[in-house]
Amino acid sequence: MQIFRGTPRLSRRVPCALAVGNFDGVHRGHRALLARVTSAARSRGLASAVMTFEPHPREFFAPKAAPMRISNLRDKLEALRDVGIDRVFIQHFNRRFAQLSATEFVERTLLEGCDVRWLLVGDDFRFGAGRAGDNALLQRYSAQGRFELEQMPTFDDGGERISSTGVRTALAAGDLARAERLLGRPYSISGRVLHGRKLGRSMGFPTLNLRIAHAHPAVHGIFAVNVHGIGSRPAPGVASIGLRPTVDERGRWLLEVHLFDFAREIYGALVRVEFVQKLREEQKYETLDALAAAIRRDAELARAVLAGAPA
């Protein structure tokens, strides 16, 4: 899969079948739509492509009201690779891009930049400065023979609409089973293991530290987890994702994982943390001894959960 920041230079442009959207989580509904993109591309001799935005447009316009992020960019790209997408255009959503008129977006970004020949968008897709562009404008281009246009259908699961909003709601409530049904896979976050302050090690609970790049992750709290990418089998552990109010007042999100019966140092390793069950919310403790006691209880409970015992 080829990945482009923005649109490719002229020599690397190829005609494509394109879907435009944020695709946060790449859930089952997204995967059905992307299957339509790859099918349309194959039948027309085109490259299959996705245009997505970084940051999320709502993070640009209203950071405090932006939706929670289901997936980081790495996980989104991996999911797009898994469904067979050939090209991904990561459009940097900044002031300059936000000021493009609807016509400029179609002419310069879609037609010239992406060489789109077949386009798939949602029925409520809006684009261009002031959200002036809509499907009616795209249909006029399609009627002129500039590209074929299809609208994304809505997918549901037993009457429940499959959407990123639904996944976020399930994750925020700690309902990992529902999130898995909507995603079509267990929820996980990947990242590289970073050096930390070694505070957990000093309390007898060494941790793997993964940075959370965005300010609104969809999960928070204490979880039983399995970590993939360390050995041939998943490594069980207990994880905290949050702001660490007991030891850090800077307000930075971090994912910390204490693995059971594991003593190796794996700084720099790329791992994937699969969330199995939420144990509780994050809390602030008055002393490090109280924090250590809570971690000990969490570890015991996580061991029981992962062994199949009732929580």
N, C-alpha and C positions, 0 to 999 in steps of 0.2 A: 504494500500500500504506500502510495506517495503522499507526503504531507507538505502542504504549502502554507506559509504565513502570508495571508492575503491571497492574491491570485498570481499564477505563474507568469513569467516573462513569455513573450511571444513564441520563442523557439520551443517552449515546453508545453504549450497549449494543445489540447486535443479535444475533439468534440465529445460532449458528455451528456449523460442523463443525470440530472441533478435534483437532490432534495435539499431544501433550505429549512433550518430550524436549530433550536438549541440542543435537542436530543439529550437532555440531562437524564442520566441513568440508563439510557438505551434500553427501555423496558420492552415488554412483549408487543405493545402497540407499535413502538418504533421499529422493532424487528420485522413485523409484518409489512410495514411501509417500506423498509429498506429492501426487503425481499422483492417488492414490486419494482423498486429502482433497479436492482441487479437484473431482474427479468427483462425490463424494458431496455436496458443497456445491451444485453446479449442479443435480443431479437433485432436490434437496430445497428449493431456493430459499433456501439459507443462505449466509452469508459463510464463506469458507475461512480458517482461522486456525491459528496455531501458538503454543504457549506454550513459552518457553525460559527458561533460568535464568542469571543473572549475579550473582556468579561461579558457575562450575561448583560444584555441591554438594560435591564432594570437595575443592575448593579451600578451602571454608569449614570443613569438618570436619578435614581433614588436609592443610594447605598443602604440606608437604614431600613428601607422597606423591601429590599431585594429578597427573592425567594431563597430558601435554604438550598445548598448545593448537594445533590445526591452523589455525583461523581466528580472526581478531579479530572483534569484534562488527560492525564495518562490513561486512566481507566476508561474514559469515553473513547479515546482513540483505539485502545485494545479491543473494546466491544465492536467498534466499527470495522476493525480488521477481521474480527471473528465472523461477521456476517458477509464478508466478501466485497466490501467497498474498495474500489481501486484508488480513489483520490479523495483527499480531504482538504478543503480550503478553510483555514482558520482565520476568520476575518476579525482583525483587531477593532473592537468597538470603541472608538474614541470620538472626540468632538468633530474632527474633520469628517469621519465616516457618517456620524449622526446628521451632519448638515447636507449630505447629498440629497438632492431632490429625488422623488420617486422615479422620474424618467432617467436621471443620471444613474441610479442604482441598476435599473434594467439595462440601459445601454452600455455603461462602462464596466459594471461589475459582473452582471450575468452574461450578457452577450459577448462583449469584448474580452473581459477578464477570464471568464470560465468557458467560453465557447459552448454555451448550453444549447442543446437541440431538443431536449425533452425535460420538462420541469414538473416537479411534484411539490405542492405547498398545501398548508392547511386552509380550510375554508374561511378562517378568520385572520389570515396572514395580512399584516400591514407593514409597510416599509416606506423608507424615505423620510425626509424632514417633516416633522409634524404628523407622522404616520399617514401621509396623504395617499400613498399607494395602496391599492387593494386588488382583489381578484379581477375586478372589472377592467382595470388597466392591463393586467397580464393577459386577459382574454382578448383584448384588442391586438396585442402583439401576436398572440397565437393565431388570430384570424388573418393577420397579414403574412402568415407563414414563417414567422421568425423562429418559433419553437412550438412543439406540442406542449399542451398544458393539461395536467390532471390535478384534482384536489384530493387531499388526504381524507380517507374516511375515518370515522370514529370507531374504535375497537372497545369491546366490553367483555367482561368476565362475569357471567351469571347476572347480567343486568347492571354491573358496576363498571363505569367507564375506566379504561386503563389509561392512566395519565401520570405525568411526573408529579402533579399535585397530589394525586392519590398515594403515590409512593412516599412523598415527603410526609404526608399526614400519618401514614403507617409507621414510618421510622421515628417521627417525633413522639409518637405514642408508645414506642418500644414494641410495636407489633411486628416482629421480624417475620413471622409466618405469612402475614398478609403481604408484607413487602416482597417476600420471595415469590408469592403467587403472581404479583403484578410484574415483577422484574423477569420472572422465568428462571431465576438462579438465586442462590443465597447472596445476601448483601455483603459487600466487602470493600475495603479501601487498600490500595497499594501505595508503596513508597519506599524510599531508601532509608536504611537505618542510620540515624545521625548520632553524633556525640551529644550527650546531655550534661547535666550538672552532677551526675553520679549520686544524686540524693537517695534514689531508691536502693542503690547498691549499699549505701551506708546503713540503711534500715533493714537489710537482709532481703530486699526484693529488687534485684537488678532488672532493668527494663530496656526494651527496644523502643527507641524514640523515633516517631515519624512526624514530620512537619505537616500541618494542615495549612495549605496556601491561601484559602479563602476564609472570609470572616463569618460565614453562615453555614457550617456543616449540618447535614440533615439528622445526624445522630449525636447524642450527648449522654454522658453518664458512665456507668460501670457495666461491663459485659463479660460473659464467658465467650472465649474466642478460640478459633483454630487458625494457626499461622502457616501459610503455604510458602514454599520457596526456600526452605532451610534444608530439608532432607527429602527422602523419598515418601515420607508420610507427613500429614499435617501435625504441627506441634501445638499441644493444648496450652491455654494460658488464660489469664484474666487481664482485661484492658480497661483503661480509663481514657475517655476522649472528652476534653473540656478545657477549662481555663486554669485549673490547678489553684484554686483560691487560697489554699492553706500555705503554699510555698511561693506563689508568683502573683504579683499584683499588676503585671503589665498588660493583662488582658489578651494574651496570645494563645491561640488554640494549639493543642498538642495531643497526639495519640501516643499513649505509653502502654506497652504490653509487657507483663511479667510472664515469662514462659516457665512451666513447671519442669523441674529436673533438667535444667538446661544451663550450661555454664560457659559456652563458647562466646567469643566476641565476634560479631559479624557486621561491624561498621561498614557502611557502603553497600551492603547487600540489598537487593530489591526483593521485598516480601509483600505478600498479600494477606491482609488480616480479615478473616471471615467472622462476622458477628453471629453468634449462635443464640444467645439469650441475654436480655437485659436483666441486670441484677438490682440496680437501684440508680438513683440520681447522684450526681456529684455533690459533695458537701464540703464545707469549710470546718476544719478542726482547730481547736485552741492550741494544741501541742503536736509535735512530731510523733510522740509516743501514742497519742490518740489516733493519728493518721496511720501509723504502723499497725495498730490493733485492727483498724477497719480494713486495711489491705489484707491482713491475715484472715479475717472472716470472709472477705470477698473471694480470696483464693480457695478457701475450703469449699465455699458454695459453688464456685465455678468448676472445681474438680468433680463435685457431685453431679452437676448439670451435665458436664461433658462425658461422664461415665454412664449417663442414662438414668441417674437417680432423680426422683422428683425434687424440684427446687424448694 
